[in-house]
Each structure stands twice: as structure tokens, then as C-alpha cells.
Amino acid sequence: MQRIVFILWLMLINSSVFSQNTLQDYQQIAEQNSPLLKTSQNNIKIAALDSLMLKANYGFNVNVLGDASYTPVIKGWGYDNAIRNGQSLSGIVQVTKDIIGKDNLKTRTQIYSIAIEQLKNQRKLDALTLKRLITEQYLFAYSNQKEYEVLKEIIHLFEQEDIILKKLTQASVFKQTDYLNFKVNYQQNKLALQQKLNEWNGNYSQLNYLAGIQDVQTKNLEAPDFTTLFPPDYDNSIYADTYKTDSLKLVNDKKIIELDYKPKLSAYADGGYSSSLMVTPYKNFGYSVGLSLKVPIYDGKKKKMLLQQNEIQLDNQKQFYKFNKTQYQQKKAMIEKQIANYDKMITMAKEQLSYSKTLIEANLKQVPTGDVKVTDFILSINNYLILKTGIIQNELQRNILLNNLQNLIL
């Protein structure tokens, strides 16, 4: 019984792993398997730990200091004992702390908060790039699948008519050359079917490869759905978020430059044993406390130059924001116009396809009676194939444009 349950469990796992056949399935699996996105998430955790370590640096630091030394004087040669004491022994516990205001500490820890936001923005952009890549490859595989189905439809039609035409040719209703022409087209489409199968297998395997799925068996994919999301305005896009975060970093950097040139105060205290072992060494236990103050006076105008660099970088950010916003809006409008053009082409092609299909149906009724030429019948089939394949290709290009629009990348 346990063995049966285990086998069923394995079958359930395999079916959940390999039964993915929608665009959303592949997007989700690719995001889960992407080492780049996992690394980005880990880098965010590292930045959060860096923030905690910075806070720890400005807290109390406790150290144990130990020192033992002996300075010999041989026949009057050696270090001056008035300076080196001859020998010494010390063991001290030292406590130090930089005295820093809450606003100062908040400004410095803000570096890592901003860094985390920058990493999140980059992760979003990486995820957007991956989603666009997976979607495009899915579209190629799905388009091959549709073209393969059309060719199977055509070959099925040839197979049905081959029996009828062969009998009619034997009955001298059609010429032998007409029947041979039909057979040549039949074989050409069978070859095209095999070529399309190879192309479909290749694109399907590439899709699995990009998504990190170990599966070599080609399966049918469902039609992609592009009816949900469209790109936001530039001010609400990932590029605008990146600009805002980068600008916040430069503003925060300016504050840190100002803070670095303010007086710094630190306190220390120690206690323990320190002795030269010369006079009453058993009494040399004690402690000390103190303050340390550092006041910057002159640095060769370095502060001024750092602030100038900061202003230049802020100006660069503003210029890139304006330029990228124009590019984003222009690219969005351009893609929307191209999609509208493909919509018109697809509508026209479908109208023509309905006439082409009607013509084939009429010819099918007339073939058994010999009232239609074989060449005309073949031509009607080829025209239908060209129109149907053309619609699939146009839909592919339209879907690629929709993918580029939904996942707009500059």
C-alpha cells in the first residue's frame, strides 16, 4: 500500500512539473528557476545585514587588550628604562563609543535602505527582461505548432482526394500528368510538415531550456493571453522608480558629505591591570575614562569639490530622466501604431481566407465529376495554405509587439 502511495505521489509530482502548457506557467517557472533573480534576492538580504552592521559599528564596542613586554639592558646597552620601563604587563577591558545623533545615524543607514531599493528595482527590470524573453520564445513555439496543424489539415485533404483522383485518372477523367502534379504537391507538403515539426521541436526545446525545465517531449501549448496588462505611464514605470531612487541616493550622499565635516566626539573607558612591575605591582589595578574630539579645519577644498561632483551627478540624472521619458513614450506610441496595422492586415486576411475556404469546398464537390481542373484545385489549396500561414505569421508579429508593449524595455 505504501509503495502504491509513493508511486502515485511521484506521478503527481511529474504531472505538476511537466504538464505546463500555458504562457503564465512558463513565466512563473522561469522566474522560480532563474539564478539571476535568486542572486538579486540574496543581495537584498546582504544589504539589509550591512545596515545592521553599520548600526553595530556606532554602538558600544568592547575589546580585551593584553600586553607583556621585557626590555633588557646589557652592560649599559639597551632602551632607556625611563621610556620603556624595562618590563611591563597589562590586561585591560576597553569600551569605546562614537557619539552620534539620531539624524546622523539615520542618514548613514539610509545608504543601505536606498541600496535595497536600487537592488529591488534592478530585480524588477531583470524579471521584466526574463518575462519578455520567455514570452517571445513561447510565441515562436506556439506559431510553429499552429503552422504544423495547418499543414496536417492540408495533408489530410490531399490524402482524401488522392484516392478519388487516382480512380478518376485510371478512368481517364483526368490526365496522368495532372495526377502526377497533384502527387508532387502532396509530397512537397509532407516534406514541409516534417520540416515544420523539426522547427517546432527546436523552438519548444529552446523554450524549456530558457525556463530551466528538463523535458525533451514536445507538447501542445495553449494560445497566449495578452488581454490583461499594458505598460504604465513613464512616471509610474520601473525607469521612473530607478531615477527617483538614484536621485535619493545622491541627495543622501550630499548629507553624508556635510556630516563628515562636522566635529566628531567619541567616548572611551577601560579598566584592568597595567604595571611596569617595578614598584608595588599588586596595586596597579585601575581604570580610566575620557573623551576624544575631532574638529575638521582645512582639507584643501575637498569638501567643496565633492559637493560640486554631487551637483553634476544630480544634473546628469535629470537629463537622463527627460530623455528616457521621451524615448519611453515614443516607443510606446510606435508599438501601438504597429499593432493597429497588424490588426487591419489580419482582419483583411481572414476575410480572404473565408473566400478561399469556400472555393476549396466548391472544388471538392466538383472533383469527383471532373468539372474542375486539377491544377485549379491544387492552386486553391496552395492559396488557402499561404493565407492561413500568413495569418499565423501576422498574429505572431502582432503578439511579439504586444509582448514588447506589455514588457516595455528601453
N, C-alpha and C positions, 0 to 999 in steps of 0.2 A: 504494500500500500504506500509506504514511504517512497519507494522507487518511482511509483506512478506519479505521485505528487511532485517529485523532483523533476521528472520528465516534462510534466505539464508546465511547471514553473519555467524551465528552460525554453519551452515553446513560446510561452508568453513573453519572455524577455526578447527572444529572437524576433517575434512578430512586432513588438513595440519598437525595436531598433531598425528593422529593415522594411517596415510597411509604410515608411514615409513617402508620400506621393503628392504633397501639396507644396506650393511655394513657401508658405508660412512654416511648414515643417523643416524645410531645408535651411531657412533663415535662422530658425531657433537652434538647430543642431550645430550649424556653422559657428554661431556666437558662443555656444557652450564649449566647443572644441578648440576655439581659436587661442593659441598660446599668447598672441599679442594682446588680446583683451584680458587674459588672465594675468599677464605681466603688468598691465596697466593697473588692474585692481590691486595687485600686491604693492605696486609703487605708491598707491594712495595710502595703504596701510603703513608703509615705511615713512612717508611724510608725516603721518599722524604721530608716529613714535618719535620722530625728530622734534616735533613740537613739545612733546612731553619731556624729552631730554634737555631742551633749552630751558624749560621751566625749572628742571632739576639743577641746572648749572647756576641759576640765580637763587637757589635755596641754600640751606646750610650744608657746608662741605666739611666733613670730619676726616682727619688723617692722623695716623700714628707715625711720628718721626723718631728714629733711633740713630745714635751715632756713638762710636767708640774709636778713639784715636790715641796714638802714642808717638811722641816726637823726641827721639833720643838726642842727647848732646854728648859727643865722644871727644875727650881731650880738648874741650872748648869749642869744638866744631859742631854746628847744628843751628836750627832755628832759634831765634830769640825766645826764651821761655816767657818773657813778658808779653809776647804776642800770641804764642801758641799754647802756653800753659803747660807744656811738657806732655801731659796726657789729659784726656777728658772723656767723660761718659755721660750720655744723655738719653732719656726716653720721655717723649712728650706727646700728649694728645692735643692736636691743634684743630680749632674750629674757625672757619672763615665764612664770611657772607658779604656779597656785594649789596649795598643798599640802593635799591632801585624802586622808583614809584610804580604804581599800578598802571598808569598810562604808558610809561616807558616799556614795561614788560608786555603789555597788550600789543603795543606797536611791533615789538620784536617777534612775538609769537604769531602775529598776523602774517608774517612771511610764509609760514607753513600752511596757514589757512588758505592763503591765496594760491600757494603751490598746489594744494589739494584740488582747488577749483580748476586750476590750469590742467592738471592731470585728468580730471573728470571731463573737461572739455575735449581734450585730446582723445580720450577713450570714446566719447560720443562720435567724434569725427572718424576714428578708426572703425567703429561699429557701422557707421553710415557707409564707409567705403566698402567694408566687407559685405554688407547687405546689398549694395548696388552690384558688386561683382557676382555674388551668388545668384541674384535675380537675373542678371544678364545671361549667365550660363544656363540657368533653368529655362529661359526663353528660347535659347538655341536648341536645347534638347527637346523641348515641347514642340517647337516648329518642325524639327526633323520627324518627330512622332506623327504630326498631322500630315506631313507630306508623304510619309510611309503609308498612312491609312488611305490617302487619295490614290496612290499607286496600286494598292491592293484592290481598291474599288475598280480601277481601270482594268487590272488584270483579270479580275472576276468577270468583268463584262466581256473581255476578249475570250476567256475560257468558254463562256456560254455561247458566244457567236461562232466560235471556231467549229463546233460540231455542226451547226446549221450551214455555215459557208462551205465546209468540206463536202457535205452531201449535195449542196446546190452546184458546186464546181464539178463534182462527179456526174451530175445530171446535165452538165453543160449550160447551166443558167448563168454562171459566171466563168470568166476566162481563168485559165490556170495561173497566169501572171498576176491577176487581181488577187487570187488567193495567196500566192507567194508574197505579194506586197503586204497583205494582211498579216501573214506569219512573221515576216521580218519586223513589223511594228510590234507584234505581240512579244517577240523575243527581246527586242530593244527595251520594252517596258519591264520585262522580267529582270533584265540586267540592271536597269535603273532602280528597281526595287531593292536588289541586293546592295547596290552602292549606297542607297539611302539608309538601309539597315545598318551598314557599316558606319556611316556618318552619325546616325542616331546613337549607336553603341558608344562611339568615341566621345560625343558630347555628354552623354549620360555618365560615362566613367569619369570624365573631367569634372562634372558637377559633384559627384561623390568625393572625388579627390580634394576639391576645394573645400567641401563641407567637413572633411575628415571622417568620411563613412567608408568602412571596408565592406564593399559589396560590388560584385562584378556582374550580377544578373540585371539586365535591363528591364525596367518595369514601366508601366504606363503612368504618365503624370497627369494631374488634373489641370484644367485651364487656370491660368494665373488670374488673380483678382486685384484690380487696380482701382477699385471704386471707393476706397476708404480715405487715404491720406494724401494731402497735397502740401507742398512746401510752404512754410510760414513766410511772412514778410521778413525782409532782411533784419529789421530791428529786433525780431524775435527768433532769429536763426542762431545756429551754433557759432557762426562767424562773428556776429554781434556780441554774443556772450564771451567769446575769446578776447575781443577787443576790450570789453569792459573789465575783464579780469586782468589783462595785461596792463591796462591803464591804472587799475587799483594798485598793482604791484609797483609801478613807477612812483605813484603818489606816496606809497608806504616807504619806498626806498628813500625818497626825499626826507621824510620824517626821521628815518634812521640816521641819515647823514647829519641832520640837525642835532639829534640826540648824542651822536658820537663826539660832538664838540662841546658838550656840556660837562661841568665838573662831575667827577666820579668819586663816590665815597664808599669805602668798604671798611668793615669791622673784623677784628680777629681776637681770638682768645686762645691761650694754651695753658696747660698745666701738666706737671710731671716732675721728673728728676733731671737736673743738669749740674754737673760738677767737674772741676778740674782735678779732684781727688787730692788736693794739696792741703786744705785746711777744713776741718770738721765736715768731711764728705757726707756724714749721716744727716746733716742738717740742710742739705742742698735740694730739698723738695720745695716747689713753689708754683707760681702761676704768673701770667701776665695778660693784660688786655690792652687794646689800642685801636686807633682809627687811622685810616690811610686816605688821603685826599689827593686827587689829581685834577689840575686845572689847565686845560689847553690854552696856550697863549699865542703861538705862531706856528704855522705849518707850511709856509711858503705859498700861501693862497690855494692850497689843495682843496679846501672846503668849497671855495668859490668855483673852482673848475669842475668838481664833482656835481655841484648843483646845475652848472651850465650843461653838462652832459645829460643830466636828468631831463632838463627842459627840452633839449634837442630830441631825445628819445620820445618824449610825450608828443612833440610836434610830428615826428615820423608816424606815430600811432594814428594821429588824426588824419594824416594824408592817406594812409592805407585804408582807414575806415571809409572815407569818402570814395576812394577808387573802387574798393571791393563792393560797396553798396551799389554803385553804378553797374559794375560787372554782373552782380547777382541779379539785379532787376532786368538788365538787358538779356541775360542768358535765359531767365525765366520766360520772358515775353517771346524770345526767339523759339524756344522749345514748344510753347503753347501754340504758336503760329504753325509750326511744322506738324504738330499733332492734328490741327484742324485740316491741313492739306491732305494728310493721310486718311482722315475720316471721309473726306469727299471722294478720294480715289477708291476707297474700299466700298463705299455706297454705290458708285458707278459700276465697279467690277462685279458686285453682287447682282446688279440689275442685268448686266450682260450674261452672267452665269445662268440666270433663270431662263434666258432665251436659248443659251447653248444646251442646257439640260433638256429643254422642250424639243429642240432639234434632234438630239440623240434618241429621245423616246419615240419621235416620229419615224426616224430611220430604222429603229429596231422593229417597228411594225411592218416596214416596207422591205426589209432584208429578205425575209422568207419568200416573198413574192417576186423578188428580183426587180422591184421598181426603183431601187436606189443603187447608184454605183458604189462599188467597194471603196474606191478612192475617196468619194464624198463621205462615206460612213467613217473611214479612218480619220479624215480631216476633222469631222465633227467631234470625234473622241479626243484628238490632239488639242483642238481648240478648248475643249472643256478642261483638259488637264492643265493647259497653260493658264487659263483663267483661274482655276482653283488653286494652283500653285502660286500664282501671282497674288491672290488674296491672302494666302498664308504668309507670303513674304512681306506684304504690306502691313499685315497685322503684327508681324514680328518687329518691323521697324517702328511701327506705332507704339508697341509695348516697350521697346527699348527707350524710346523718347519719354514715355510715361515713367519708366524706371529712373531715367536721368532727371526728370522733373520732381518726382517724389523724393529722390535721394540726391538733391542738387549739391554738387561739389564744384567749387571754383578751381 
